């Protein structure tokens, strides 16, 4: 596993993306602290595949649309917060 700083990634992004495409994992640091990890796409799917195999996750049979958000009667959250703040002041 390779570990590089943000500046190095910014200056040589193509080089490191090629390494990730080849299967290598690259850790990105900022001032020595780990802030991100670049991994090949197939590695990210491994956890999902394990959960499916263990029967803990059922993949969707087909994509579905999300239901429309509920319309709530009464004052908005902004109005309620404004009122609470006015009571404090």
PASEBA-1860 file (N, C-alpha, C; in nm, 3 decimals):
! residues 89
1> XXXXXXXX> 0.085/-0.116/0.000/0.000/0.000/0.000/0.090/0.123/0.000 ~ 0.054/0.217/-0.084/0.131/0.339/-0.101/0.067/0.452/-0.023 ~ 0.148/0.538/0.038/0.096/0.651/0.116/0.161/0.779/0.062 ~ 0.077/0.876/0.021/0.127/1.001/-0.036/0.051/1.119/0.024 ~ 0.109/1.237/0.012/0.044/1.358/0.059/-0.048/1.417/-0.047 ~ -0.133/1.508/-0.004/-0.228/1.573/-0.094/-0.155/1.645/-0.206 ~ -0.049/1.717/-0.174/0.026/1.791/-0.276/0.080/1.696/-0.383 ~ 0.137/1.584/-0.340/0.190/1.486/-0.435/0.080/1.432/-0.525
9> XXXXXXXX> -0.036/1.404/-0.469/-0.148/1.356/-0.549/-0.191/1.461/-0.650 ~ -0.200/1.586/-0.605/-0.243/1.694/-0.694/-0.145/1.709/-0.812 ~ -0.017/1.697/-0.785/0.084/1.716/-0.890/0.096/1.596/-0.983 ~ 0.060/1.476/-0.936/0.078/1.354/-1.016/-0.045/1.266/-1.014 ~ -0.163/1.325/-1.022/-0.288/1.249/-1.011/-0.296/1.136/-1.113 ~ -0.261/1.162/-1.237/-0.271/1.059/-1.342/-0.186/0.937/-1.308 ~ -0.066/0.962/-1.258/0.025/0.854/-1.222/-0.037/0.764/-1.114 ~ -0.095/0.826/-1.011/-0.150/0.748/-0.901/-0.282/0.681/-0.939
17> XXXXXXXX> -0.361/0.746/-1.023/-0.484/0.681/-1.070/-0.451/0.558/-1.154 ~ -0.345/0.564/-1.231/-0.303/0.447/-1.309/-0.264/0.332/-1.216 ~ -0.199/0.365/-1.106/-0.161/0.260/-1.010/-0.284/0.200/-0.944 ~ -0.383/0.284/-0.914/-0.508/0.234/-0.855/-0.580/0.145/-0.955 ~ -0.584/0.186/-1.082/-0.647/0.103/-1.185/-0.579/-0.033/-1.196 ~ -0.448/-0.035/-1.170/-0.372/-0.160/-1.176/-0.394/-0.248/-1.053 ~ -0.472/-0.199/-0.956/-0.504/-0.282/-0.841/-0.442/-0.239/-0.710 ~ -0.364/-0.133/-0.711/-0.297/-0.087/-0.589/-0.387/0.008/-0.510
25> XXXXXXXX> -0.373/0.008/-0.380/-0.444/0.102/-0.294/-0.349/0.216/-0.259 ~ -0.400/0.339/-0.267/-0.319/0.457/-0.236/-0.386/0.533/-0.122 ~ -0.312/0.555/-0.014/-0.363/0.633/0.098/-0.316/0.777/0.083 ~ -0.408/0.871/0.107/-0.378/1.013/0.093/-0.371/1.074/0.233 ~ -0.264/1.149/0.258/-0.248/1.212/0.389/-0.246/1.364/0.374 ~ -0.285/1.430/0.482/-0.277/1.575/0.490/-0.207/1.607/0.621 ~ -0.089/1.666/0.609/-0.005/1.693/0.727/0.018/1.567/0.809 ~ 0.038/1.456/0.740/0.069/1.330/0.805/-0.049/1.247/0.852
33> XXXXXXXX> -0.169/1.304/0.848/-0.289/1.232/0.893/-0.363/1.175/0.772 ~ -0.405/1.052/0.782/-0.479/0.987/0.674/-0.614/1.055/0.656 ~ -0.644/1.099/0.532/-0.771/1.166/0.505/-0.853/1.094/0.398 ~ -0.790/1.008/0.318/-0.864/0.938/0.212/-0.787/0.815/0.169 ~ -0.860/0.726/0.105/-0.799/0.605/0.052/-0.856/0.581/-0.087 ~ -0.769/0.571/-0.188/-0.811/0.539/-0.324/-0.796/0.388/-0.343 ~ -0.905/0.323/-0.374/-0.902/0.178/-0.394/-0.965/0.145/-0.529 ~ -0.920/0.037/-0.592/-0.984/-0.004/-0.717/-1.131/-0.037/-0.692
41> XXXXXXXX> -1.217/-0.015/-0.791/-1.361/-0.036/-0.771/-1.398/-0.176/-0.723 ~ -1.330/-0.277/-0.770/-1.368/-0.413/-0.731/-1.345/-0.439/-0.583 ~ -1.251/-0.370/-0.520/-1.229/-0.388/-0.376/-1.344/-0.331/-0.295 ~ -1.402/-0.224/-0.341/-1.514/-0.163/-0.270/-1.637/-0.251/-0.268 ~ -1.654/-0.335/-0.370/-1.770/-0.422/-0.380/-1.755/-0.550/-0.296 ~ -1.636/-0.577/-0.247/-1.611/-0.702/-0.176/-1.697/-0.713/-0.050 ~ -1.711/-0.606/0.025/-1.791/-0.610/0.148/-1.937/-0.639/0.115 ~ -1.987/-0.575/0.011/-2.126/-0.598/-0.032/-2.145/-0.743/-0.074
49> XXXXXXXX> -2.050/-0.795/-0.150/-2.059/-0.934/-0.195/-2.057/-1.031/-0.077 ~ -1.975/-1.001/0.025/-1.971/-1.088/0.144/-2.104/-1.086/0.218 ~ -2.165/-0.968/0.231/-2.294/-0.957/0.298/-2.402/-1.033/0.223 ~ -2.401/-1.025/0.092/-2.499/-1.100/0.011/-2.478/-1.249/0.030 ~ -2.353/-1.294/0.024/-2.323/-1.436/0.039/-2.363/-1.488/0.177 ~ -2.352/-1.403/0.280/-2.387/-1.443/0.416/-2.537/-1.433/0.442 ~ -2.612/-1.383/0.344/-2.756/-1.370/0.361/-2.798/-1.251/0.446 ~ -2.706/-1.159/0.471/-2.736/-1.042/0.553/-2.782/-0.922/0.470
57> XXXXXXXX> -2.771/-0.934/0.339/-2.812/-0.826/0.250/-2.881/-0.886/0.129 ~ -2.996/-0.831/0.097/-3.067/-0.874/-0.024/-3.058/-0.762/-0.125 ~ -2.997/-0.786/-0.240/-2.990/-0.681/-0.340/-3.129/-0.655/-0.399 ~ -3.151/-0.533/-0.443/-3.279/-0.498/-0.503/-3.301/-0.579/-0.630 ~ -3.425/-0.625/-0.650/-3.458/-0.699/-0.771/-3.459/-0.606/-0.892 ~ -3.501/-0.482/-0.870/-3.506/-0.382/-0.977/-3.499/-0.244/-0.911 ~ -3.447/-0.147/-0.984/-3.443/-0.013/-0.926/-3.583/0.042/-0.902 ~ -3.600/0.115/-0.794/-3.731/0.173/-0.762/-3.714/0.320/-0.733
65> XXXXXXXX> -3.820/0.394/-0.758/-3.819/0.536/-0.724/-3.854/0.553/-0.577 ~ -3.799/0.656/-0.518/-3.833/0.688/-0.380/-3.971/0.751/-0.375 ~ -4.044/0.727/-0.269/-4.176/0.791/-0.259/-4.161/0.942/-0.245 ~ -4.265/1.013/-0.286/-4.264/1.159/-0.274/-4.261/1.197/-0.126 ~ -4.192/1.304/-0.092/-4.187/1.345/0.048/-4.325/1.383/0.100 ~ -4.348/1.360/0.228/-4.475/1.394/0.289/-4.489/1.545/0.303 ~ -4.608/1.593/0.280/-4.637/1.735/0.300/-4.695/1.750/0.440 ~ -4.629/1.829/0.522/-4.669/1.845/0.661/-4.745/1.977/0.676
73> XXXXXXXX> -4.859/1.969/0.741/-4.939/2.089/0.766/-4.880/2.165/0.885 ~ -4.899/2.295/0.888/-4.855/2.374/1.002/-4.732/2.456/0.969 ~ -4.674/2.516/1.073/-4.559/2.605/1.051/-4.436/2.526/1.006 ~ -4.350/2.594/0.931/-4.227/2.531/0.885/-4.127/2.522/1.000 ~ -4.026/2.440/0.981/-3.921/2.426/1.082/-3.851/2.560/1.104 ~ -3.834/2.636/0.998/-3.771/2.768/1.010/-3.854/2.860/1.099 ~ -3.986/2.858/1.079/-4.073/2.942/1.162/-4.065/2.902/1.310 ~ -4.065/2.773/1.335/-4.058/2.724/1.473/-3.926/2.766/1.537
81> XXXXXXXX> -3.815/2.749/1.463/-3.684/2.788/1.518/-3.677/2.938/1.543 ~ -3.730/3.017/1.450/-3.732/3.162/1.470/-3.808/3.199/1.596 ~ -3.920/3.133/1.619/-4.001/3.160/1.737/-3.926/3.122/1.865 ~ -3.860/3.005/1.864/-3.783/2.962/1.981/-3.668/3.058/2.010 ~ -3.602/3.103/1.905/-3.490/3.196/1.923/-3.540/3.330/1.977 ~ -3.657/3.373/1.931/-3.713/3.500/1.979/-3.748/3.490/2.128 ~ -3.795/3.372/2.171/-3.828/3.352/2.313/-3.705/3.361/2.401 ~ -3.589/3.320/2.348/-3.465/3.322/2.425/-3.412/3.463/2.442
89> X> -3.432/3.545/2.339/-3.368/3.675/2.337/-3.446/3.779/2.402
END
